[in-house]
């Protein structure tokens, strides 16, 4: 075998120490089955604190919002409900999520309703007093009608803007930053009409700011959007409104792979495999968006940038320090000087290091008679853990059933494909060949780290009647771990009942 | 030398020997091919001219726009060529990473389109990468474009097979060098030159240099990126080696400071990569050898690039009256501050009335400010106080910024400069607003 192409996960406490406790993980999986999801609710509060630390550094105020859709768990939302109300909120994208957030103790003033909304969702948001992130002028009209019809209190709204293009006029030389099209939000050039509508419906809604969500890691695009949002709010002020917040989302990111070198080596070798200059690194030569056209590599690598030198709070800091394109002043200075609060929605970055997914190894065999590769079947399927679907490539951690010394005959790295428990050729946990430090055995566990954001149960389903993962919340108590079913977790509960 | 057009000055660049005392090679003569002396400033002048030339007359007739995927020297040369022929030029790029080149292109009249940054949430239904979309737009009906297509156009390579390569052979008295070293961008110059040199002498060794994967060297591709270049053929090179940005800058400094060659980082990378490789082979056996590397462009456009990586090269002594030089402790000890309430009474009741200076940006000031205040944004105020006090010592001053931090710094500085009554609004405009004090807009 050539040098193994590891993509070892970035692990921080408490996730790292949880993964080191093999007996605890095995006892949980023995009792609750495979697959199994573990959540670390205390870590999400820590993450929110880190983001707020960046706010403090830049002297900014405003909340950090957790995107509930990233994880359906109760423990994460309840833990955030117990955090500083001025610091943390929850972003809900469906009626069910709104009900859940309310039931977890998040007060409506800390809830932001986003995404596609049906009338029931809009009504409950308005009834309880959540802020509504408006997708279009039509939605504004719907909301205003509901408010009037059912005599609801005025609703705080943030129009969501999109298409921040920096075009100059025809025939004039200049720089035009192209942006990816989005299905959500209203184009910036229609902001005037949106503000007109907000003024017209003043009796029903109170415009408290604007929002945008840009699906890009590019700082320049974000900077243009933020500066243009400031201009829109200034325009609101000129119209006699009293806006306060700019809500920014998208692109904060998570670093999944610990070492830059591993990520670079892997992606280079993947390109070589697509070009045919090294053996395949993927099931049936899948190229992850790359293709070979006459010896030249075409297409774009459709992978999440799994190693990121700056992500999460670091990315926010970089963004706030970035100069705004027109005025040249750092974006944080711009917000501060214009007296606007910052709301950020860091998506998966807020769930970084908050959980893992366990799968039991059920069978190990050769992938084919002409291949040294192993096919490892897991008690889990591709729907249970969708890192691959998001293009996140990172190795699982092998948690042996029995301590290592007895397994000397298996020593040395193994090249494996991870197959799921569905009776479908296509059910692979990941389409790439995974390099493990040694050959797994039936009964071992594979732990997929950092799955709390969008991966853990985003696509889980009951097709073929395979068990759907149970989810437990795990907390550290002194030297040992405590666990309870996710739905039974309350942040006030310690050993022997509620803590004072 | 008399020419009818600047394009006639493209090519015939000098081959200059590097002093052995600088590179330290005892058995190798190392020469620099000074492509930076082309009229538009780089090796790309040759390719741009050779690629654009056949289509220019027709393009002028159709009123076409010259289009290229370039963030640098090719765009620069094409913009100038387009302008000379009354055509527009548009550059599409994955982000211009060198601000000076971007501004220079705008000066030359280019239009720049920047492709979006990497997506954060992969969309499995998205089958088009931005470049594919760009190519589709070019191929669409009714579009008047002259797409020079530098990564796939054989005329890019040809420019060097008919120009750069033969010039090197001629200047070496009809011999090919033993080594040819080039950085790989479009692979045009390395491929074209290598072909000619090998025709003269099949023993020529060719070293291709690429950027280290995690690094950025303007004009050079990384080992992954070269795979996407149609002109790139691994068989052209006897070896491909990576160079880091740091090494490129080291090489550039050597060429500039010791050889009198005003080279940019790509030339620096070529020099560094050449010496590194040749040093390992510098044995007396085999007799004297000759090596040629390409200095692709000049230093001036990369000052920002170098400043970012080697700020110490641009170090200046601290200037006087600098607010930045004050420590937090000094500010706490020396700055006088007033609360919103006291400030309001001060503004309303004193004679002379304090001059209220708002240090925020002009747009923020225009949106909301304290009535009667004057807007001097901090960066301008900073310049102003360097020269001395910008107002009399009998004029009381109230400084305001968003949260009272910058204003405290300047209040302390003004006190040091001898002003008896400059105070900072404590908590800044934010505290003023939160206290319900009035803010106006014009």
Interface residues (C-beta under 8 A of the other chain):
Chain A: X59 X173 X174 X175 X176 X177 X178 X179 X180 X215 X216 X217 X218 X219 X220 X221 X230 X231 X234 X237 X238 X250 X251 X253 X260 X264 X267 X268 X271 X275 X289 X295 X296 X297 X298 X299 X300 X302 X303 X304 X305 X327 X329 X333 X334 X336 X337 X338 X339 X347 X389 X390 X391
Chain B: X95 X96 X102 X106 X109 X110 X111 X112 X113 X114 X115 X116 X117 X118 X119 X120 X121 X122 X124 X129 X130 X131 X132 X213 X214 X223 X224 X227 X228 X229 X230 X232 X233 X360 X361 X362 X363 X364 X365 X366 X367 X368 X377 X401 X402 X403 X405 X429 X430 X433 X441
